[in-house]
């Protein structure tokens, strides 16, 4: 396997994230144009309808942006800790915050034996990091550094903000598609096609708009999941930049993936925030098709590219059965 530096991986992951986000913008623009032309009979209608959908999506995004972190911490049962109650955890978090040139985040513990962690907050000045008690019990210091380096990298890379922007655009696509399909169902399409000056072009665009309204929300959702997976790769590479130690992060991924404990407080609304997907393959709520995280084996093999070690094969990674 060709060796890579973490700078190479960071640059590649950032470019791929931006390309995926740009594709969502393209999907939104094409859908808005098609719907506006189909309904109004001119491209200007698409601009107006797309703008309205973005405004509605942004309003819901703003509420999530400013209040989402507190909600996630509360739902997860996270309790704040300090130097007296969790000295090693606070020491490692402070160490990683200094390495990342970030303010010290608020630190929380979730009383659960399943090892995992997440970071939240709209910006570095309002960041929080939460770890489970199982993570502290089952990982050594180097492994803990790798996990917390990953989580603080999410903060430094503004991944919460990036995910919110993509989420607003995906939400706008869903709003546009829903509006148009309802409009069509209640007879708007027939009225529009009968308007004077509509012509055959508008009828063709109307059919195209219906197809796009069905497919665009599905496509944009899969792109959103791909963005989430790409930002996980980015945080892994950024963690190595902070710790200069890919081995700790690799061992942490292997340990957490092979652990059979179930994180009960996690759900599909919060699973994307965790270090590894907390919803395991054997759980009824699992869905690999809609995974927010890359396969653990792929994450480990990308770390091995940094050291030039041979990749793990499928047989070697058989024990990594829990969290892909």
Secondary structure, DSSP 8 states (H G I E B T S, - for coil): -----HHHHHHHHHHHHHHHHHHHHHHHHHHHHHHHHHHHSSHHHHHHHHHHHHHHHHHHHHHHHHHHHHHHHHHTT-EE--TTT-HHHHHHHHHHHHHHT----EEEEE--SS--EEEE-SSGGG-EEEEEHHHHHH--HHHHHHHHHHHHHHHHTTHHHHHHHHHHHHHHHHHHHHHHHHHHHTTHHHHHHHSTT-HHHHHHHHHHHHHHHHHHHHHHHHHHHHHHHHHHHHHHHHHHHHHS-HHHHHHHHHHHHH-----TT--TTTGGGBSS-SS-TTSTT--GGG-SS--HHHHHHHHHHHHT-----TTGGGG--S--
